[in-house]
Amino acid sequence: MSTQPEGPVAGAGAIVWRGEEVLLIKRGKAPRLGEWSIPGGRIEAGETAQAAAIREVLEETGCAIEIVALCDVVDAIGEGRHIVLFDFTARWVGGDPKAGDDAAEARFVPFESIAALGMWGETLRVIALSRTQILG
């Protein structure tokens, strides 16, 4: 039995800013069940990465966004899977965060408080990188 993942799956997410706050979700499903993360998910057939990020944010949080830039591409490899994540920097344009789809919670968190949430190191890294993009 091989421990290597099958082929990679494409996913997209967004680091959504409202001032100095970041929109986060608490994952309601594996992988990383119960952990705080940026909203995102699988890119569907025929969908662009940007469109997937916008859709996933709306489905998981009820918030509308506008994409500012591609922040980074992250490989999540482990637990028999390989996901290539296209993470975008985005601005909040409307809606109050409300958990939906596979999110257990959704809320804006002040940037200075996110390190205390125990998130995956790559998530913290892309949030910090996105902050430099949004502040210009």
N, CA, C and O atoms as a GROMACS GRO file, in nm:
protein
  544
    1MET      N    1   0.085  -0.119   0.000
    1MET     CA    2   0.000   0.000   0.000
    1MET      C    3   0.089   0.125   0.000
    1MET      O    4   0.179   0.138   0.083
    2SER      N    5   0.063   0.212  -0.091
    2SER     CA    6   0.143   0.334  -0.106
    2SER      C    7   0.094   0.443  -0.012
    2SER      O    8  -0.027   0.460   0.008
    3THR      N    9   0.189   0.518   0.046
    3THR     CA   10   0.151   0.633   0.129
    3THR      C   11   0.154   0.762   0.047
    3THR      O   12   0.123   0.869   0.098
    4GLN      N   13   0.190   0.750  -0.080
    4GLN     CA   14   0.193   0.866  -0.167
    4GLN      C   15   0.050   0.908  -0.202
    4GLN      O   16  -0.035   0.823  -0.227
    5PRO      N   17   0.023   1.037  -0.203
    5PRO     CA   18  -0.110   1.082  -0.244
    5PRO      C   19  -0.133   1.056  -0.392
    5PRO      O   20  -0.039   1.041  -0.469
    6GLU      N   21  -0.260   1.051  -0.430
    6GLU     CA   22  -0.296   1.043  -0.572
    6GLU      C   23  -0.250   1.174  -0.635
    6GLU      O   24  -0.169   1.245  -0.577
    7GLY      N   25  -0.301   1.206  -0.752
    7GLY     CA   26  -0.265   1.332  -0.817
    7GLY      C   27  -0.313   1.450  -0.734
    7GLY      O   28  -0.405   1.434  -0.654
    8PRO      N   29  -0.253   1.567  -0.751
    8PRO     CA   30  -0.293   1.683  -0.672
    8PRO      C   31  -0.433   1.732  -0.711
    8PRO      O   32  -0.478   1.714  -0.824
    9VAL      N   33  -0.499   1.793  -0.614
    9VAL     CA   34  -0.630   1.855  -0.631
    9VAL      C   35  -0.609   2.006  -0.619
    9VAL      O   36  -0.532   2.051  -0.534
   10ALA      N   37  -0.678   2.084  -0.703
   10ALA     CA   38  -0.665   2.229  -0.698
   10ALA      C   39  -0.770   2.290  -0.606
   10ALA      O   40  -0.887   2.254  -0.611
   11GLY      N   41  -0.725   2.382  -0.522
   11GLY     CA   42  -0.814   2.455  -0.433
   11GLY      C   43  -0.783   2.603  -0.437
   11GLY      O   44  -0.676   2.645  -0.481
   12ALA      N   45  -0.879   2.684  -0.390
   12ALA     CA   46  -0.859   2.829  -0.387
   12ALA      C   47  -0.918   2.885  -0.259
   12ALA      O   48  -1.020   2.837  -0.209
   13GLY      N   49  -0.852   2.987  -0.207
   13GLY     CA   50  -0.899   3.053  -0.086
   13GLY      C   51  -0.868   3.201  -0.092
   13GLY      O   52  -0.801   3.249  -0.184
   14ALA      N   53  -0.918   3.272   0.008
   14ALA     CA   54  -0.894   3.417   0.010
   14ALA      C   55  -0.863   3.464   0.151
   14ALA      O   56  -0.926   3.423   0.248
   15ILE      N   57  -0.764   3.551   0.158
   15ILE     CA   58  -0.733   3.623   0.280
   15ILE      C   59  -0.809   3.755   0.266
   15ILE      O   60  -0.768   3.844   0.192
   16VAL      N   61  -0.920   3.765   0.339
   16VAL     CA   62  -1.014   3.875   0.322
   16VAL      C   63  -0.992   3.977   0.433
   16VAL      O   64  -0.994   3.944   0.552
   17TRP      N   65  -0.970   4.102   0.393
   17TRP     CA   66  -0.940   4.210   0.486
   17TRP      C   67  -1.058   4.306   0.498
   17TRP      O   68  -1.120   4.344   0.399
   18ARG      N   69  -1.086   4.344   0.621
   18ARG     CA   70  -1.178   4.453   0.654
   18ARG      C   71  -1.102   4.540   0.752
   18ARG      O   72  -1.102   4.515   0.872
   19GLY      N   73  -1.035   4.642   0.698
   19GLY     CA   74  -0.944   4.722   0.781
   19GLY      C   75  -0.827   4.635   0.823
   19GLY      O   76  -0.758   4.577   0.739
   20GLU      N   77  -0.805   4.626   0.954
   20GLU     CA   78  -0.696   4.542   1.009
   20GLU      C   79  -0.746   4.406   1.057
   20GLU      O   80  -0.676   4.336   1.130
   21GLU      N   81  -0.867   4.369   1.015
   21GLU     CA   82  -0.923   4.240   1.053
   21GLU      C   83  -0.921   4.144   0.935
   21GLU      O   84  -0.934   4.185   0.819
   22VAL      N   85  -0.904   4.015   0.966
   22VAL     CA   86  -0.899   3.908   0.866
   22VAL      C   87  -1.021   3.818   0.888
   22VAL      O   88  -1.054   3.784   1.001
   23LEU      N   89  -1.086   3.779   0.779
   23LEU     CA   90  -1.200   3.688   0.784
   23LEU      C   91  -1.148   3.545   0.796
   23LEU      O   92  -1.075   3.497   0.710
   24LEU      N   93  -1.188   3.477   0.904
   24LEU     CA   94  -1.144   3.340   0.929
   24LEU      C   95  -1.264   3.249   0.949
   24LEU      O   96  -1.373   3.293   0.988
   25ILE      N   97  -1.241   3.121   0.922
   25ILE     CA   98  -1.342   3.019   0.952
   25ILE      C   99  -1.280   2.913   1.043
   25ILE      O  100  -1.160   2.890   1.040
   26LYS      N  101  -1.365   2.851   1.123
   26LYS     CA  102  -1.324   2.731   1.197
   26LYS      C  103  -1.374   2.614   1.114
   26LYS      O  104  -1.493   2.602   1.087
   27ARG      N  105  -1.281   2.527   1.075
   27ARG     CA  106  -1.315   2.416   0.986
   27ARG      C  107  -1.409   2.318   1.052
   27ARG      O  108  -1.386   2.272   1.164
   28GLY      N  109  -1.517   2.285   0.980
   28GLY     CA  110  -1.616   2.190   1.029
   28GLY      C  111  -1.596   2.050   0.976
   28GLY      O  112  -1.668   1.958   1.014
   29LYS      N  113  -1.498   2.034   0.885
   29LYS     CA  114  -1.470   1.903   0.824
   29LYS      C  115  -1.319   1.887   0.809
   29LYS      O  116  -1.244   1.985   0.812
   30ALA      N  117  -1.275   1.762   0.794
   30ALA     CA  118  -1.135   1.733   0.766
   30ALA      C  119  -1.102   1.783   0.626
   30ALA      O  120  -1.194   1.791   0.543
   31PRO      N  121  -0.979   1.818   0.593
   31PRO     CA  122  -0.865   1.815   0.684
   31PRO      C  123  -0.864   1.936   0.778
   31PRO      O  124  -0.930   2.037   0.754
   32ARG      N  125  -0.789   1.921   0.885
   32ARG     CA  126  -0.772   2.025   0.987
   32ARG      C  127  -0.903   2.062   1.055
   32ARG      O  128  -0.929   2.178   1.084
   33LEU      N  129  -0.985   1.959   1.081
   33LEU     CA  130  -1.112   1.975   1.151
   33LEU      C  131  -1.092   2.052   1.281
   33LEU      O  132  -1.004   2.018   1.360
   34GLY      N  133  -1.175   2.154   1.304
   34GLY     CA  134  -1.170   2.232   1.427
   34GLY      C  135  -1.065   2.341   1.431
   34GLY      O  136  -1.059   2.416   1.528
   35GLU      N  137  -0.982   2.351   1.328
   35GLU     CA  138  -0.878   2.454   1.325
   35GLU      C  139  -0.929   2.579   1.253
   35GLU      O  140  -1.015   2.571   1.165
   36TRP      N  141  -0.875   2.694   1.291
   36TRP     CA  142  -0.905   2.819   1.224
   36TRP      C  143  -0.824   2.826   1.095
   36TRP      O  144  -0.709   2.782   1.090
   37SER      N  145  -0.885   2.883   0.991
   37SER     CA  146  -0.821   2.891   0.860
   37SER      C  147  -0.883   3.005   0.781
   37SER      O  148  -0.978   3.070   0.826
   38ILE      N  149  -0.828   3.028   0.663
   38ILE     CA  150  -0.893   3.121   0.570
   38ILE      C  151  -0.999   3.042   0.495
   38ILE      O  152  -0.984   2.921   0.476
   39PRO      N  153  -1.106   3.107   0.450
   39PRO     CA  154  -1.208   3.034   0.374
   39PRO      C  155  -1.155   2.992   0.238
   39PRO      O  156  -1.079   3.065   0.174
   40GLY      N  157  -1.196   2.875   0.194
   40GLY     CA  158  -1.154   2.824   0.065
   40GLY      C  159  -1.199   2.682   0.044
   40GLY      O  160  -1.257   2.620   0.133
   41GLY      N  161  -1.172   2.630  -0.075
   41GLY     CA  162  -1.211   2.493  -0.106
   41GLY      C  163  -1.171   2.456  -0.247
   41GLY      O  164  -1.092   2.526  -0.312
   42ARG      N  165  -1.226   2.347  -0.292
   42ARG     CA  166  -1.191   2.289  -0.421
   42ARG      C  167  -1.238   2.375  -0.538
   42ARG      O  168  -1.348   2.432  -0.536
   43ILE      N  169  -1.154   2.382  -0.640
   43ILE     CA  170  -1.191   2.449  -0.765
   43ILE      C  171  -1.272   2.349  -0.847
   43ILE      O  172  -1.228   2.237  -0.870
   44GLU      N  173  -1.389   2.389  -0.891
   44GLU     CA  174  -1.476   2.302  -0.969
   44GLU      C  175  -1.436   2.305  -1.116
   44GLU      O  176  -1.376   2.402  -1.163
   45ALA      N  177  -1.471   2.200  -1.189
   45ALA     CA  178  -1.440   2.191  -1.332
   45ALA      C  179  -1.499   2.311  -1.405
   45ALA      O  180  -1.615   2.346  -1.386
   46GLY      N  181  -1.417   2.374  -1.488
   46GLY     CA  182  -1.461   2.489  -1.566
   46GLY      C  183  -1.461   2.621  -1.491
   46GLY      O  184  -1.501   2.724  -1.546
   47GLU      N  185  -1.416   2.620  -1.366
   47GLU     CA  186  -1.416   2.740  -1.281
   47GLU      C  187  -1.273   2.794  -1.270
   47GLU      O  188  -1.178   2.716  -1.257
   48THR      N  189  -1.257   2.925  -1.275
   48THR     CA  190  -1.125   2.982  -1.253
   48THR      C  191  -1.093   2.980  -1.104
   48THR      O  192  -1.183   2.968  -1.021
   49ALA      N  193  -0.965   2.990  -1.071
   49ALA     CA  194  -0.924   2.992  -0.931
   49ALA      C  195  -0.984   3.114  -0.859
   49ALA      O  196  -1.029   3.102  -0.745
   50GLN      N  197  -0.984   3.230  -0.925
   50GLN     CA  198  -1.044   3.350  -0.864
   50GLN      C  199  -1.192   3.331  -0.838
   50GLN      O  200  -1.241   3.366  -0.730
   51ALA      N  201  -1.264   3.276  -0.935
   51ALA     CA  202  -1.408   3.254  -0.918
   51ALA      C  203  -1.434   3.155  -0.804
   51ALA      O  204  -1.529   3.171  -0.728
   52ALA      N  205  -1.349   3.053  -0.793
   52ALA     CA  206  -1.364   2.955  -0.685
   52ALA      C  207  -1.343   3.020  -0.549
   52ALA      O  208  -1.418   2.993  -0.455
   53ALA      N  209  -1.243   3.107  -0.538
   53ALA     CA  210  -1.218   3.175  -0.411
   53ALA      C  211  -1.337   3.262  -0.372
   53ALA      O  212  -1.380   3.260  -0.256
   54ILE      N  213  -1.390   3.338  -0.466
   54ILE     CA  214  -1.506   3.423  -0.439
   54ILE      C  215  -1.626   3.339  -0.396
   54ILE      O  216  -1.693   3.372  -0.298
   55ARG      N  217  -1.652   3.229  -0.469
   55ARG     CA  218  -1.764   3.140  -0.436
   55ARG      C  219  -1.746   3.076  -0.299
   55ARG      O  220  -1.840   3.074  -0.219
   56GLU      N  221  -1.628   3.025  -0.270
   56GLU     CA  222  -1.603   2.957  -0.143
   56GLU      C  223  -1.621   3.052  -0.024
   56GLU      O  224  -1.678   3.015   0.078
   57VAL      N  225  -1.572   3.176  -0.038
   57VAL     CA  226  -1.589   3.274   0.070
   57VAL      C  227  -1.738   3.299   0.093
   57VAL      O  228  -1.783   3.303   0.207
   58LEU      N  229  -1.813   3.316  -0.014
   58LEU     CA  230  -1.957   3.340  -0.001
   58LEU      C  231  -2.027   3.220   0.062
   58LEU      O  232  -2.110   3.237   0.152
   59GLU      N  233  -1.995   3.099   0.016
   59GLU     CA  234  -2.059   2.979   0.071
   59GLU      C  235  -2.024   2.956   0.218
   59GLU      O  236  -2.111   2.917   0.296
   60GLU      N  237  -1.899   2.980   0.255
   60GLU     CA  238  -1.855   2.948   0.391
   60GLU      C  239  -1.882   3.059   0.491
   60GLU      O  240  -1.890   3.032   0.611
   61THR      N  241  -1.896   3.185   0.444
   61THR     CA  242  -1.910   3.297   0.538
   61THR      C  243  -2.028   3.390   0.511
   61THR      O  244  -2.066   3.467   0.599
   62GLY      N  245  -2.086   3.383   0.392
   62GLY     CA  246  -2.191   3.476   0.356
   62GLY      C  247  -2.141   3.614   0.318
   62GLY      O  248  -2.221   3.706   0.300
   63CYS      N  249  -2.010   3.631   0.306
   63CYS     CA  250  -1.952   3.762   0.276
   63CYS      C  251  -1.914   3.772   0.128
   63CYS      O  252  -1.868   3.676   0.067
   64ALA      N  253  -1.935   3.891   0.073
   64ALA     CA  254  -1.894   3.922  -0.064
   64ALA      C  255  -1.757   3.987  -0.060
   64ALA      O  256  -1.725   4.064   0.032
   65ILE      N  257  -1.675   3.956  -0.160
   65ILE     CA  258  -1.538   4.007  -0.164
   65ILE      C  259  -1.502   4.053  -0.303
   65ILE      O  260  -1.570   4.022  -0.401
   66GLU      N  261  -1.390   4.129  -0.310
   66GLU     CA  262  -1.327   4.158  -0.438
   66GLU      C  263  -1.182   4.116  -0.428
   66GLU      O  264  -1.114   4.145  -0.329
   67ILE      N  265  -1.135   4.047  -0.531
   67ILE     CA  266  -0.997   3.999  -0.534
   67ILE      C  267  -0.905   4.117  -0.564
   67ILE      O  268  -0.932   4.197  -0.654
   68VAL      N  269  -0.795   4.127  -0.488
   68VAL     CA  270  -0.695   4.231  -0.510
   68VAL      C  271  -0.577   4.176  -0.589
   68VAL      O  272  -0.530   4.238  -0.684
   69ALA      N  273  -0.528   4.057  -0.548
   69ALA     CA  274  -0.410   3.998  -0.612
   69ALA      C  275  -0.395   3.853  -0.570
   69ALA      O  276  -0.452   3.809  -0.471
   70LEU      N  277  -0.318   3.779  -0.649
   70LEU     CA  278  -0.277   3.645  -0.607
   70LEU      C  279  -0.173   3.664  -0.497
   70LEU      O  280  -0.073   3.734  -0.516
   71CYS      N  281  -0.196   3.603  -0.383
   71CYS     CA  282  -0.102   3.616  -0.271
   71CYS      C  283   0.011   3.513  -0.285
   71CYS      O  284   0.129   3.549  -0.285
   72ASP      N  285  -0.026   3.384  -0.297
   72ASP     CA  286   0.075   3.278  -0.305
   72ASP      C  287   0.007   3.149  -0.347
   72ASP      O  288  -0.116   3.138  -0.344
   73VAL      N  289   0.088   3.051  -0.385
   73VAL     CA  290   0.042   2.916  -0.413
   73VAL      C  291   0.108   2.826  -0.311
   73VAL      O  292   0.230   2.827  -0.295
   74VAL      N  293   0.026   2.747  -0.241
   74VAL     CA  294   0.073   2.665  -0.130
   74VAL      C  295   0.041   2.518  -0.158
   74VAL      O  296  -0.070   2.486  -0.202
   75ASP      N  297   0.137   2.431  -0.133
   75ASP     CA  298   0.114   2.287  -0.143
   75ASP      C  299   0.083   2.232  -0.005
   75ASP      O  300   0.165   2.244   0.087
   76ALA      N  301  -0.034   2.170   0.010
   76ALA     CA  302  -0.071   2.103   0.134
   76ALA      C  303  -0.062   1.953   0.106
   76ALA      O  304  -0.149   1.896   0.040
   77ILE      N  305   0.045   1.891   0.156
   77ILE     CA  306   0.070   1.750   0.130
   77ILE      C  307   0.071   1.677   0.263
   77ILE      O  308   0.144   1.714   0.355
   78GLY      N  309  -0.010   1.574   0.273
   78GLY     CA  310  -0.016   1.493   0.394
   78GLY      C  311  -0.149   1.423   0.406
   78GLY      O  312  -0.243   1.453   0.333
   79GLU      N  313  -0.155   1.329   0.497
   79GLU     CA  314  -0.278   1.253   0.522
   79GLU      C  315  -0.330   1.190   0.392
   79GLU      O  316  -0.451   1.181   0.371
   80GLY      N  317  -0.235   1.144   0.304
   80GLY     CA  318  -0.273   1.080   0.179
   80GLY      C  319  -0.333   1.172   0.075
   80GLY      O  320  -0.405   1.126  -0.014
   81ARG      N  321  -0.305   1.301   0.086
   81ARG     CA  322  -0.361   1.396  -0.011
   81ARG      C  323  -0.256   1.498  -0.050
   81ARG      O  324  -0.158   1.520   0.021
   82HIS      N  325  -0.278   1.561  -0.164
   82HIS     CA  326  -0.195   1.671  -0.210
   82HIS      C  327  -0.290   1.774  -0.270
   82HIS      O  328  -0.354   1.749  -0.372
   83ILE      N  329  -0.299   1.890  -0.206
   83ILE     CA  330  -0.384   1.998  -0.252
   83ILE      C  331  -0.295   2.116  -0.287
   83ILE      O  332  -0.211   2.157  -0.207
   84VAL      N  333  -0.314   2.171  -0.406
   84VAL     CA  334  -0.244   2.291  -0.448
   84VAL      C  335  -0.342   2.406  -0.427
   84VAL      O  336  -0.446   2.413  -0.493
   85LEU      N  337  -0.308   2.496  -0.335
   85LEU     CA  338  -0.397   2.605  -0.295
   85LEU      C  339  -0.354   2.737  -0.356
   85LEU      O  340  -0.240   2.781  -0.337
   86PHE      N  341  -0.444   2.799  -0.428
   86PHE     CA  342  -0.422   2.933  -0.481
   86PHE      C  343  -0.487   3.030  -0.383
   86PHE      O  344  -0.609   3.041  -0.377
   87ASP      N  345  -0.405   3.101  -0.307
   87ASP     CA  346  -0.456   3.193  -0.205
   87ASP      C  347  -0.449   3.336  -0.256
   87ASP      O  348  -0.344   3.384  -0.298
   88PHE      N  349  -0.564   3.404  -0.252
   88PHE     CA  350  -0.577   3.540  -0.304
   88PHE      C  351  -0.592   3.640  -0.189
   88PHE      O  352  -0.650   3.608  -0.085
   89THR      N  353  -0.539   3.759  -0.209
   89THR     CA  354  -0.564   3.871  -0.120
   89THR      C  355  -0.693   3.935  -0.168
   89THR      O  356  -0.711   3.956  -0.288
   90ALA      N  357  -0.784   3.966  -0.074
   90ALA     CA  358  -0.914   4.021  -0.111
   90ALA      C  359  -0.961   4.124  -0.009
   90ALA      O  360  -0.915   4.127   0.105
   91ARG      N  361  -1.053   4.208  -0.055
   91ARG     CA  362  -1.119   4.306   0.033
   91ARG      C  363  -1.262   4.263   0.057
   91ARG      O  364  -1.329   4.214  -0.034
   92TRP      N  365  -1.309   4.280   0.178
   92TRP     CA  366  -1.449   4.258   0.212
   92TRP      C  367  -1.531   4.369   0.149
   92TRP      O  368  -1.493   4.486   0.157
   93VAL      N  369  -1.643   4.334   0.086
   93VAL     CA  370  -1.731   4.436   0.030
   93VAL      C  371  -1.872   4.430   0.086
   93VAL      O  372  -1.952   4.522   0.062
   94GLY      N  373  -1.906   4.325   0.160
   94GLY     CA  374  -2.038   4.320   0.220
   94GLY      C  375  -2.070   4.188   0.285
   94GLY      O  376  -2.004   4.087   0.261
   95GLY      N  377  -2.173   4.191   0.369
   95GLY     CA  378  -2.220   4.070   0.437
   95GLY      C  379  -2.162   4.058   0.576
   95GLY      O  380  -2.049   4.098   0.602
   96ASP      N  381  -2.241   4.001   0.664
   96ASP     CA  382  -2.196   3.972   0.800
   96ASP      C  383  -2.154   3.826   0.807
   96ASP      O  384  -2.227   3.739   0.760
   97PRO      N  385  -2.036   3.796   0.864
   97PRO     CA  386  -1.989   3.658   0.868
   97PRO      C  387  -2.088   3.566   0.940
   97PRO      O  388  -2.131   3.593   1.052
   98LYS      N  389  -2.121   3.458   0.872
   98LYS     CA  390  -2.211   3.356   0.927
   98LYS      C  391  -2.163   3.223   0.870
   98LYS      O  392  -2.151   3.207   0.749
   99ALA      N  393  -2.136   3.127   0.958
   99ALA     CA  394  -2.084   2.997   0.913
   99ALA      C  395  -2.182   2.928   0.820
   99ALA      O  396  -2.302   2.920   0.848
  100GLY      N  397  -2.129   2.877   0.710
  100GLY     CA  398  -2.208   2.802   0.614
  100GLY      C  399  -2.123   2.694   0.551
  100GLY      O  400  -2.004   2.685   0.579
  101ASP      N  401  -2.183   2.612   0.466
  101ASP     CA  402  -2.114   2.504   0.396
  101ASP      C  403  -2.038   2.418   0.497
  101ASP      O  404  -2.101   2.362   0.587
  102ASP      N  405  -1.905   2.405   0.485
  102ASP     CA  406  -1.832   2.319   0.578
  102ASP      C  407  -1.758   2.396   0.686
  102ASP      O  408  -1.663   2.344   0.745
  103ALA      N  409  -1.799   2.519   0.714
  103ALA     CA  410  -1.741   2.599   0.822
  103ALA      C  411  -1.826   2.585   0.947
  103ALA      O  412  -1.949   2.592   0.940
  104ALA      N  413  -1.761   2.567   1.062
  104ALA     CA  414  -1.832   2.559   1.190
  104ALA      C  415  -1.853   2.698   1.249
  104ALA      O  416  -1.951   2.721   1.320
  105GLU      N  417  -1.762   2.792   1.221
  105GLU     CA  418  -1.771   2.931   1.266
  105GLU      C  419  -1.710   3.020   1.158
  105GLU      O  420  -1.629   2.975   1.077
  106ALA      N  421  -1.750   3.146   1.158
  106ALA     CA  422  -1.691   3.246   1.068
  106ALA      C  423  -1.693   3.380   1.139
  106ALA      O  424  -1.794   3.420   1.196
  107ARG      N  425  -1.578   3.448   1.136
  107ARG     CA  426  -1.572   3.580   1.201
  107ARG      C  427  -1.448   3.656   1.155
  107ARG      O  428  -1.350   3.598   1.106
  108PHE      N  429  -1.455   3.788   1.173
  108PHE     CA  430  -1.338   3.872   1.152
  108PHE      C  431  -1.256   3.873   1.279
  108PHE      O  432  -1.310   3.884   1.389
  109VAL      N  433  -1.124   3.861   1.264
  109VAL     CA  434  -1.032   3.855   1.376
  109VAL      C  435  -0.927   3.963   1.355
  109VAL      O  436  -0.871   3.973   1.246
  110PRO      N  437  -0.897   4.045   1.458
  110PRO     CA  438  -0.790   4.143   1.443
  110PRO      C  439  -0.658   4.074   1.408
  110PRO      O  440  -0.625   3.969   1.463
  111PHE      N  441  -0.584   4.134   1.316
  111PHE     CA  442  -0.457   4.075   1.272
  111PHE      C  443  -0.366   4.040   1.390
  111PHE      O  444  -0.304   3.935   1.390
  112GLU      N  445  -0.359   4.128   1.489
  112GLU     CA  446  -0.267   4.104   1.601
  112GLU      C  447  -0.310   3.987   1.688
  112GLU      O  448  -0.233   3.944   1.774
  113SER      N  449  -0.430   3.933   1.669
  113SER     CA  450  -0.480   3.821   1.751
  113SER      C  451  -0.469   3.685   1.683
  113SER      O  452  -0.492   3.583   1.748
  114ILE      N  453  -0.434   3.681   1.555
  114ILE     CA  454  -0.442   3.554   1.483
  114ILE      C  455  -0.337   3.452   1.527
  114ILE      O  456  -0.363   3.331   1.522
  115ALA      N  457  -0.220   3.497   1.569
  115ALA     CA  458  -0.115   3.403   1.608
  115ALA      C  459  -0.158   3.315   1.725
  115ALA      O  460  -0.111   3.202   1.738
  116ALA      N  461  -0.245   3.366   1.810
  116ALA     CA  462  -0.290   3.292   1.928
  116ALA      C  463  -0.391   3.181   1.894
  116ALA      O  464  -0.426   3.102   1.982
  117LEU      N  465  -0.437   3.175   1.770
  117LEU     CA  466  -0.539   3.077   1.732
  117LEU      C  467  -0.483   2.939   1.699
  117LEU      O  468  -0.559   2.845   1.679
  118GLY      N  469  -0.351   2.925   1.692
  118GLY     CA  470  -0.289   2.794   1.667
  118GLY      C  471  -0.309   2.744   1.525
  118GLY      O  472  -0.326   2.624   1.503
  119MET      N  473  -0.308   2.834   1.428
  119MET     CA  474  -0.328   2.794   1.288
  119MET      C  475  -0.203   2.730   1.229
  119MET      O  476  -0.093   2.743   1.283
  120TRP      N  477  -0.224   2.661   1.118
  120TRP     CA  478  -0.117   2.602   1.040
  120TRP      C  479  -0.017   2.712   1.004
  120TRP      O  480  -0.058   2.823   0.969
  121GLY      N  481   0.110   2.682   1.013
  121GLY     CA  482   0.215   2.780   0.987
  121GLY      C  483   0.206   2.844   0.849
  121GLY      O  484   0.232   2.964   0.836
  122GLU      N  485   0.169   2.767   0.747
  122GLU     CA  486   0.156   2.823   0.612
  122GLU      C  487   0.042   2.923   0.605
  122GLU      O  488   0.050   3.021   0.532
  123THR      N  489  -0.065   2.899   0.681
  123THR     CA  490  -0.176   2.994   0.683
  123THR      C  491  -0.131   3.125   0.745
  123THR      O  492  -0.162   3.232   0.691
  124LEU      N  493  -0.058   3.120   0.855
  124LEU     CA  494  -0.006   3.241   0.918
  124LEU      C  495   0.087   3.316   0.822
  124LEU      O  496   0.084   3.438   0.815
  125ARG      N  497   0.169   3.240   0.750
  125ARG     CA  498   0.264   3.301   0.657
  125ARG      C  499   0.191   3.375   0.545
  125ARG      O  500   0.226   3.489   0.514
  126VAL      N  501   0.089   3.312   0.484
  126VAL     CA  502   0.022   3.379   0.373
  126VAL      C  503  -0.062   3.498   0.421
  126VAL      O  504  -0.080   3.595   0.348
  127ILE      N  505  -0.114   3.491   0.543
  127ILE     CA  506  -0.186   3.606   0.597
  127ILE      C  507  -0.091   3.724   0.613
  127ILE      O  508  -0.125   3.837   0.577
  128ALA      N  509   0.027   3.699   0.666
  128ALA     CA  510   0.126   3.807   0.682
  128ALA      C  511   0.168   3.862   0.546
  128ALA      O  512   0.184   3.983   0.530
  129LEU      N  513   0.188   3.775   0.448
  129LEU     CA  514   0.224   3.818   0.313
  129LEU      C  515   0.111   3.902   0.252
  129LEU      O  516   0.135   4.005   0.190
  130SER      N  517  -0.011   3.856   0.269
  130SER     CA  518  -0.127   3.927   0.216
  130SER      C  519  -0.139   4.066   0.278
  130SER      O  520  -0.177   4.162   0.211
  131ARG      N  521  -0.106   4.076   0.406
  131ARG     CA  522  -0.113   4.207   0.474
  131ARG      C  523  -0.022   4.307   0.406
  131ARG      O  524  -0.058   4.424   0.393
  132THR      N  525   0.097   4.263   0.361
  132THR     CA  526   0.186   4.356   0.292
  132THR      C  527   0.127   4.399   0.157
  132THR      O  528   0.149   4.511   0.112
  133GLN      N  529   0.051   4.308   0.093
  133GLN     CA  530  -0.012   4.342  -0.035
  133GLN      C  531  -0.126   4.442  -0.015
  133GLN      O  532  -0.139   4.537  -0.091
  134ILE      N  533  -0.206   4.420   0.086
  134ILE     CA  534  -0.326   4.504   0.106
  134ILE      C  535  -0.288   4.643   0.156
  134ILE      O  536  -0.357   4.741   0.126
  135LEU      N  537  -0.179   4.653   0.231
  135LEU     CA  538  -0.136   4.784   0.281
  135LEU      C  539  -0.062   4.863   0.174
  135LEU      O  540  -0.044   4.984   0.186
  136GLY      N  541  -0.020   4.791   0.068
  136GLY     CA  542   0.045   4.858  -0.046
  136GLY      C  543   0.177   4.915  -0.014
  136GLY      O  544   0.242   4.973  -0.102
   0.00000   0.00000   0.00000
